[in-house]
Amino acid sequence: MTAIITDQIRVLNAKNFSAGVSTSLNSYYAFIGLPNPTSIQEDWDDDPPAPTDNFSNEWDTWDTIIALKKITPDDVQRVVTKRIWASGTTYDYYRHDYSVASPPPNSSGTSLYSANYYVINSDNRVYICLQNGTTPETPEGKPSLDEPRFVDLEPRTAGPSGDGYIWKYLYTIKPTEIVKFDTVDFIPVPKDWDNNAETTAVQGNAVDGSIKIVVIKNRGVGVGTANRTYTRVPIRGDGTGAECTIVVNNDQQVESVTISNQGSGYTFGNVDLSAGGIPEPDTEPVLDVIMTPSGGHGYDVYKELGASNVLMYARIENDVENPDFITGNEIARIGLVENPLVFGSSSKLTSEKASAVYALRLAGVGYSSAKFTQDSFVTQTTGTGVTAVGRVVSYDQTTGVLKYWQDRTLAGFNTVGTAQTNPQYGYNLTRFTSSPTSGGSLTIIGGSVNLSISTDFSGFTTSINNKTYYLGQNFVNGLSNPEVKKYSGNIIYVDNRPAIKRSSSQKEDIKIILQF
């Protein structure tokens, strides 16, 4: 028994995912993380490892997340492969029946969506190619010479070159969409095609089962009368009303076929020469009637272009009032998490930004000049024979806030979960504390000077020399937990990348493409 999962389920999955992001039932966040990748792999920047798809890797990813940025419905759009019109390129034309047995002639692939049959022009207008100059003499088409730039509703040629191309205008990409959703490899498809005022005319012009193109595969021999034009030649099939005009040349061969009435309701069709007044030829011409997609060209642009990819956008900016996104250190991992929870709660995270790291407010002589080497270790003796250890993410000399992260390598396990024989700090991952037990201390060791946790400080802001500083997360007795509950929700995308060092003036546009 054989079966097939069709391309349309991929288009449907992209549609459903996009709709799911737009509902209040779900909450999606882009995240950045892994401030010291070379501690995991020395040659990380030259050869970042591929993420492993298992629960262990998901937990490891959570341990290294620095901060998250909420993705709103306006940050999600379906996209398709970018194909920029270029003079001299031979494109495929739209066909309803590309397959393994009949693949697109100018592209590698075996289906419509693998064909090179649509373009974006220099004005960010998108067109579908309905005819590429295919004739019996040029069975794979000809190079395109005229850039399509019109916005007419009906298909037509693009210029005077006679390259044989017929284009159908679909839509124009808006400048705001280009900023968020245009990439090197993908272009956006308009949202809400059925209810979009800017695309209503194109969709309204579509006719279900209409016929726009007849391709001449063989011109025939002894066709009709030489140098004669036959009008209103009917196209028979399961639809009605379609007619074409056939021009017979001096050699009594079919010179051209153009649609004079597109008809409706067709899923197959044949040109009826006899009913069009053309006597039986010596050799029948082969006239290939091309079927339009369901609803007609422009009715459902997602199905017509194969929109099975979704782009999710997030802009990471440094915010004085909410400094969740650290500067000065590196990031080497980005990703997406679905429905994370608020720290210490079962409630879904909904804030615009969220910190995912622990933090300490430090005090003591020299805290304003103390230095902590990024990615180095800091420790605290929390009790007799018990040590908390963390990796430095960042330290702010003005506020005394030290941000750090902890992972399994600090608790006797390597990155793949195998226990070490003699872990340096023991087998438990101990948290820093403002209430050490007997034998413990508030002292934090690892910087240029030893400082202590400021147990008398609580709050989200601090005032220094009559100036208010926002800390990005709430502190209680000098300690701050992440704003997001680690290991909650579902990490649905992870990308390991060469490390990028973040500066105070830096912005990152994160564009994540999910392919269904």
N, C-alpha and C positions, 0 to 999 in steps of 0.2 A: 504494500500500500504506500503510495507516495502522497505528499502534501506540500503545501507552500504557504509560507507566511508572506503576505503581499506587502508591497511598498506602502499601501494605504494604511496599514496598521501603524507604520512608523509615523506617517503624517498625522494620524489620529492621536497617537501617544504624545506627539509634540503639542497638538491642540489641547489635549487634556491637561498636560503638565502646565502649559501657560495659563490655563483657566484656574488651575489649582493654586498658583502663586497669587492670583488676584482675589482669592477668597480669604475672609478673615479667619477661617478655620486653620490656615497654614501660615507659617512664618519662616522666611528663608534669609540666611545671612551669608555674605562672603566673609572669609577670614584670611588673615595673614599670620604667619608664624615661623617657627624654627630660626631663632636668632643666631645660632652658632652651628651651622651644618657640618663644618669640618671636624667638630667633636664627634660626629657620627661616622663621617667618611672623609678622609684627608683630601681626596681629589674630587670632592663634591662639585665644586664649581666647574670642573672640566667634564665631569660625567655624573650628573645627578641621577640617583637610582630611581628606577620605576617604582611607584608605590605598590605595596602588596595589598590585595583585596581580601582582607580578613578582619576579624574582630580585634585581633592583637594590634594590627596596624592602625585601626581606628582609634584605639585607646592611646597609642603612641602619638598619633596626630593631635589628639586633644591635649596631651601633656605639653605640646610645643606651640599651641595657639597663643598669640599675643593679644589680638583684638578682633572684633567682629563689626561689620557694617550691614545694616538691614537693607534688603532688596525690596523695593516697592513694586506695585504693578506697573508703574511707568518705567521701571528698569528692566523689563522683560519683553522680548520680541522674538518672533520667529524669523529665521534667516535662511537664505539659500546660498549656494556656491556663487562666488563672484566671477562673472565672465565679462570682461571689459571689451567693448567693441574695438577692433583694430583692423585697419585697412589691410587687405591682402590675405585675411584669414578666411578659410573655407569653413563655414558653420554647417551644422546639421540643421534639418528643418523638422518641425513638429510632425510626428507620426503617431498614430494610435496603436501601432502594432510592432514596435521594436521588440526584438526577442533574441534568444540565442541563435535561432535560425536566420533572423533578419536583423542584425545589429546595426546601430547607427554607423554610417560609413566613415565619419571623420573623428570619431571619439573611441576610446577604449571603453568597452562596456557592452552590456547586452539588454539595456532597457532605456526607456525614455529619459529617466532621471540621470542616467549616466551620459546622455548625449549633450552636445554643445549647441543647444537649440534656442537659447535666449541670451540677451546681452544687456549691459548697462552702458549708456553712452556718456559723453563728456558733460552733459547737463544733468546727470543723475536720473535719467529716464530709463525705464526698463521696457524692453520689447521682446516679443517672441517671434522667431523666424518661422514663417509659414511656407516659404519656398526659397531654396538656396541656389537657384539656377540649374536644377537637375533637369536634364533632357536625355534623350537616347544617346546623344553625342557626349554629354558630360554627366554620366550616371551618378557621380558622387558630388555633383554641384560644382560651383565656381567660387573664386575668391570674392569676398564682399568688398566693394569699392566705395559705396555711398553710405555715410554714417546716418542712421535713422535719427531724426530730431523732431519729427512732427508729433502732434497730439491728436490727430484725427481719430475718430472712433472706429472707422473701417480700415482694414488692412490696405496697404499700398506700397509702391516702390519708394525708395528713399532719395533718389536723385537721378540724374540724367545719364549715368554711365552705361546703363543697359546690362548691369551685372546679373539680372534675372532674379534678384532678391525681392521678396514681399514680406513686410514686417507688420506686426500688430502691436500697437501701443497698449501697455498695461497700466503703468503708474509711474509717478515721480517720487523719489525719495526726498523727504523734507530735511532741511538743514539740521534740525534738532535730532532727527533720527541718525544722521550721518555721524554726529558727535558721539552718540552712545553705541550705535549698533553697526557701524561700518567697520570692517576689518580688512586686512590684507587678502583674506580668502573668502569673506562672506559679505553679503548685503542684506539689509532688512526687507521684510515683506510687510506692507501696511497692517496695522491692527484693525480688528473689527471690519473686515472687508464688506460684510453684509450691511453694516450700519455706519459706514464712513462717508461723510459728505463729499470728500475729495475723490472717492472712487465710485460714487453712485452712477455716474454717467457711463463708465466703462462696463460695470456690471449690468446696468439697465439695457445696454446695447446688445448683450449676449442673448443668443437664441438657442434653446436646447435642441440638439440634433441638427444644427445647421451645417451647411457645407460651404467652405470657403475656397478650397483648392482642389484642382484635378491635375495630377502630374502625368505627363506623357512618358511612358516607358518604351513604347514602340510606335512609330509614326504610321505603320501600315503601308499597304501597296494598293493602288487603284481605288483610293477613297474618294467617293463623290465626284464632283465636277471641279476641274482645275480652277484655281484662283477664285474660289467661291467661299462666302461666309454663310454658315448655317446658324440661325438663331433659334432660341427657345427649344434647344435639344433637351429632352427630359432626362432626369436622373432617377432611375427606378430603385426601389429598396423598401425599407419598412417605414420611411418617412414620406412626406408629401411636399410638392411645390418646388423642388430644386430643379433649376434649368441652367444650361450653359450655352455659350457661343463657341462654335468650332470654325476655325479658319483652315481651309484646305489650300495648299500652295500649288505652284505650277507643276510640280511632280506628282500631284494627286496623293499627297501625304498630309497628315495632320500637322499643321504649322503651330497652332496654339489653341488652348482651351481656357476660357475664362468663365467664371460663374456670373450669371446674369440674375439669378434668383437663388438665394441661399436655402430656401425651404426650411423645414423643421422636422424633428422627430426621427432622424436617421441614425442608425447604428451600423448600417452597411448601405452601399449604393453602387450602381453600375450605370454607365452612360448608354442610353438606348438610341443607337445611331439610326435605326430604322424608323422609330417614331419621330425622329427629328428630320426626316426627309432625306436621309443619306442612303443611297442604294448600297446593297451588299458589296463590300470591297473584295478585291482579290485576296488580300491578307488583312485580317482584322487588326486595327491598331489596338495597342494596350494602353488603356486610360485608367490610371489609378486614382480612385476617389478617396480623398483623405477625410476621415471623420474628426470632428471637433470633440473636445472633452465634454463630459456630462455638464449640461447647462450652457455649453457654448464657450468660446474663447472669452476670458475675462469674467466668467461667472464665479468661479471659485479659484482664486489665484494660488491658494495654498496647495490644492490638488494639482493644478496645472503646472506649477513649478516644482512640486515635490518638497514642500516646506517641512522637512522632518528634523530640523535643527532649531534649537532654542538658545538665544544669547541672553545671558544675565550680566547686568552691568552694575558696577559699584565704583564710586570715586572715593579714594582715601585721601583725606585732607587733614592737616594739623590744625587742631582747634584749641585755642587758649582756654576756653571754658570747659572743655571736655577732652583732655589730652590722653585719650586711650591709645592712640597710635604713636608709639614711642619714636624718638629720633636718635640718631647717632649710632644705632646698632643696625644689624642686617635683618632681612627677611629672605627666606629661601623656600617658602611653602605658601601656596594659596589654595583656597578650596571653598566648598559650599557645604553648609549644614542646614538641615531641615528641622524645624520645630525644636530648637534648643530651649532649655528651661532656665528660669531665673535661679541664681545660686540659692541653695537652701530652701527651695520651693518646688511645688509641682505646677506652678503657673508658667505658661509659655512666655518666652522672652519677646518683648515688643518694642523695646527702646531702639532709637535710631542707631546708637553705637553701644558697644559693651566691651569692657576690659576682660581679658581671660587669664590675667596673671595675678599672683599674690604680690603684696607689697608691704613694706615696713616703713614707718616714719621713725627716723633715727635722730638721736640727739647726743650731745656731748661736745667736749672741747675739740674744735677743728672740724666740725661736721660740714661747715660751709666751704672748706678747702679739701675735704677728703676726696680721695679718688678710688673708684672701684673699676678694675679692668673688666670690660665687657666680656661676658662668657666665662669669666673666672668663677671659682667657688667661694661662697660665703658660708660660715658655719655658726651655730649657736649650741652651746652645751645646755640642754634643757633639763637634764637631771643626771644623776650619777651613772656614768657609762652610756649616756644617751645623747646623740648628736643630731641636730637638724642640719641639713645641707641643701643649698640651692645654687642655681646658676644665675649670674647677674644678667639681667636684661638691660637695665638702665639705672642711673643714679642722678638725681637732681640736687646739685650743691645748694641751690637756693632754698628749697623746701625740705631737704633731707629725706626725700622719698626714694627708697630703693625698691625696684621691681625685680622679681626673680621668678624662675620656673623650676619645677622639679619633675623628674621623670624616673622611670624604673632603673636606669643605670646608676642612680644614686642609692638604690636599695638592694643591691646585690644581684641584679639581673642585667643581662646585656639587651641590645635592642630587639632581639628576636625571642626574648623571654626565657633564655636558658640561665639557670642559676649559676652564679660565680662561686668558686670554692671559698675564697677569703675576701668578702666585700669589705671595702675600707670603712664604711660607716654602719655596717650591720645589715640585717635583712629587712628591717622595717623602714618605711619612708616616714620620717618624723617631720611634723610641721613646726615652724617657728612659733614661739609662744611669748606672751607677755606675763605669764604666770609659771615660771620654771619651778620644778619640784626640788627637793633636797639635793644638793650637789650641782644644781643648775645655775645659770647666770643669764642676765639680760644682754650680755655683751655679744656683739656681732663681730666676728673675726674674718678678715679677708680683704679689707680695704687698706688704704695707706695708713689709717689710724683706726684704733678700736673704738667703736661707738656702741651705744646702747639703744634698745627699743624705747621710744618715748611713750611710756605707759599712761601718761597723763593727757595724751592727745587723742581726741575723737572728732570726727567731722569730715566734710567733703571739701572744705576750703580751709585755708590758713591765712592769717594776716601777718605780714612781715614788713616793718617800717611803713606802716599805714597803707600797704598795698595788699590787695586780696589776690591770692593764688588758688586756682582751681586744681585739684589733685586728680580728677578723673574717676575716682572711686572713693567709697566711704570707708573711713578708718574708725576702729573701736579699740581704745587702749593701745594705739600705735600699730595695730594690725589691720590689714585689709584683705578680704577675700575677693576672688574674681566676681564679676557681676553676672556671669553665666555659669550654670551648673555643668561641670565637666562630665563628659561621657553621656550626656543627654542628647535626645534627638537622633538624627541620622546624618552622618557625613556621607554625602552623595557624590562628591567630586574632590579629588586631591591632585595637585600638580606640584611636583618638586622641580625647582628651578635654580640656576646659578644665583648666588646670593646678591641682593641689592641693598646697598647701604642707604638708609633713609636720613635725609637732612631736614632741618626745620622749615625750609621753603618748598619742600617736595610735595608733589601730588602724584598719586598713582591711579590710572584708569584701569580697573580690572574688568576684563571681558572674558567671561567663561562661556564656552559653547558646548552645549549638551547635544549629542547626536543620538537620535532614537532609531 
